[in-house]
C-alpha cells in the first residue's frame, strides 16, 4: 500500500477535474486520473509526473467503472482516501429547444454516473481510514435555473444522494459531502452565453479545486460558492416559498 494519500477523480481530463488533479498532486497525493478522453488524462499524467495513474472511464457503463476501480486498487494496494465524483455534462439552452437525446445523456452522466462510481468506490473507501466521497454538485440545485432545467435537476439529485449517503456511510468512517459552485468558467461552458449570470462572479476551475480539496480533508457537508449562492442556500431553509421565488428570479436568474 502507498504511504501517501490517494484520490480518484472522474472527468479528470479537463476543467474542474484537471484543476483538482493538479491541486491534489501539488499537495503530495497519488492521483488517479480517469476520463472518457484517454489522451487528455495521458497528457495530464505526463505533466504531473510519476505519482499518478490514468485510464479511460465511461461513468455510464458499470463494467467500465468496475475496471477503473480495479486498476486503481491494484496500484494503491486498495487505498482510497478521497473519491471525487466530478464527471458531468452541461448545456445552457431553454428546455423546449434542447435536444432530447442530449438531455437523456446528461441525466445518465450526471446521475447514473455518480451512482455507479459511488457504489464502486465504497469497498475501497470503507477499508481506508477517514475516507471521503466528494460529489460535484452545483449552485443551480438550490433553485432551478432557467435554461438549465435538466442540469439543475440532475444536480438536485446529487445533493439528495450526498445527504442520504452521508448518513448511511457515517458508521463506516466515510465522510460524504458536496461542492456546489455557481457559474464556473471551464471548457464545458466556453462559448456559452450564460444569460442568467448577470452580476454574478464567474468562478475558476482552480477555485473549485481548492474547495474540493478542503471538502476531501475536512468534515463539512456543503461547500456552496460564491457568497450569493450561499446566501440563497441559507434563505431556502427559512424564507416562505413565494418570497424565495421572487428572490431567485431577481438575483439568481438576473431577471426583474
N, C-alpha and C positions, 0 to 999 in steps of 0.2 A: 504494500500500500504506500502511496505517496506520502511524503512528510508535509507537503504544503497543502493548503486547502484547494478544493476543486469546484468548478462551476460549469454547468451545461447550459448552453444558450441556443435557442431556436431562432431562426431568422437572423443568424449572426453575420450574414454576408454584407450587409449594408445598413445605413441609417442607425436607428437606436441600437440594434443588435451589435453592429460593428463597434460603435462607440462604447457600448457596455463591455464588450470583449477587451478592448484596449484598456478600459479603466481597471478591470479586474487584473489583467496582465501586469499593468503598472504597479499593482499592489502585491505582486508576487504569487498570484494564484495560477494553478494549472487550469487552462481554459479549453473547454470542448466547444468547437465551432461547428454548427450544423445548420444547413440551409438547402433549399431546393436547388439553388445555383451553386454547383460544386466548385466551379472556378473561382467564385467570389471568396469562398472560405479557404480555398487552397492558397490564394494570393494573400489573404489576411494572415493565415497561419505562418506563411513565409515572412511577412512583415513583423509579426510579433516575436518570432524566434522559436526556440525548441520546446518551450513549456506549454505546448498546445497539441491538440489533435483535431482532426476535421473529417467530415464525411457528408455525403448527400443525405438529405432528410425531407420526406414529404409528410408533413404532420397529419394529413388527412388519411393516410394509409397505415393502419395498425402494424402491419408487418415491417414497414419502413421504420416506424418509431421503435419497435422492439429491437430491430437490428442496430439502430443508432445507440440505444442504451447498452446493448451487449458490447458494442465496440468501445464505448466509453468505459464501462466497468472493467473490461479486460486490461485497459491501460492504467486505470486508477486503483486497481485492486478492490473495486466495489465501493470506493469512497465517493460520495456526492454531497458536498456541503450546501450548495445552492443550485437549484434548478430555476432557470429564467424562461418562462413561457412568453416569448416575445413575438414569434411569427404571426403575421396578420396582414389583412388586406384592407384597403380603404378606397372609397370613392365619394366624391363631392358632386352630387347630382340630385335634382328633385326626384322623389320616389317614382312618379309615374313615367319619368323619362329614362330611368336606369334600366340597363339590360338585365332581364330576369335571370339569365344564366350566370352572369357575373355576381348577382346578389346571392344566388344559391352557393356559388363557390366561396364568396366572402363568409357566409354563415358556416360552411364546412371548415374553413381555415380558422376563423376567429373563435368558433365554439367547439366543434368536434376536435380540432387540433389541440386545443387546450386540454380537453378531457383526455384524449389519447396520451398526451405527454405527461400529464399529472399522474395518471394511473400507472404508466410505465416507470416513472421516476420513484414512485412510492417505496418499493422494496429497498432501493439504494438509500433513499432519504431516511428510512426507518432504521437502518443499520449504521447510520452516521450520526454521531452525537451532535445535538444542537443544530440541526439542518434547517434549511429554509426552502420554501416554494414561493417564488416571486412571480406573480402574474401581471402582465402588462394590460391594464385596463385603459380607461380614458375618461377625461372630464365630461365627455359627451354622454356618459351614462348617468350623470347626475340629473340631467333633464334633457330629453331628446332634442337634438339639434336639427333644424330644417336642412334638407339636402343631404343629411347624414342619417336618415331614419334607420336603415338596416344596420349600419355600422354602430350607431348609438345603442341599438337593441342588443347587438352581439356583445358589446362591452358591458351592458347591464347584466347579461348572463355571466360574464367573467367575474363581475363584482359579487353576484349571488353565490357563485361556486366558491369563490375565495372565502366568503363568510361561513359557508357550511363546512368546508374542509378545515378551516381554522379550528372549529370546534371538534370535528371528528378526529383530527390528527394531533391534537394537543397532547393526548395521552402517549403518543409516540415520540414526543420531544421534537416535533416538526412545527416550525412557525410558518404560517401561510399568510401572505399579505399581498396587497395590490398597489401598483403605482398608477396614478390616474392623471396624466398630463392633458392639457388642453392646448391645441394649436402648436404642433411641433413641426419645425422646418426640416424635412428629410426628403430623400429621393422619392419616396412614395407620395409626397404632397407637392413635389416640384411641378410648377406649371399649373397647379390647381388654384382657381380663384376662390379663396375662402370668403365668400360674401358675408358670412355671419361673424367674421372675426374683427369687425370694426372696433377699433380702440383696444384690441387685445394684443398683448405681447406674444410674439412667436418664440416659443422655447426652442432650444437647440437639442440635438441628439446628445450632446455632452451634458447638458442639464439633466436629462433623463437618466443617463448612465450613472451620474453621481447619486441620484435618488434611488436607483436600483441597487447600487452597492450598499447604500445606507439601509435600505429595506432588507437586504440579504444578510446584514450583520447586526441588526437590532431587532427589537420585538414589536415595533409599531405595526398597526394593521393597515391604515390608509395613508397613502402618500399622494396627496392631491395638490396639483400645482397648475398655474401660478396662484397668487392670492385671490383673484376674483373667483376662480373655481373653488378654492377652499371656502370662501365666504358663502357661495351658493350651496355647497355641500352641507355646511352648518345650518343655513337657513332652512334647507329642505326638511330638517327634523323638527323645526319649530314654527315655521310660517304656515298659516292657512293656505290651502291649495290654490285658492283664487288669487291671493297675493303672489304666491310663488310663480304662477303662470305669467303674471304681468312682469315680475322681476326678471324672469328668464327671457321673456320676449325682448325686453329692453337691453339688458346687459349681456346676455349670452348670444342672442341672435343678432344683435345690432340693429333691431327694428323698433321703431317707436309708433 
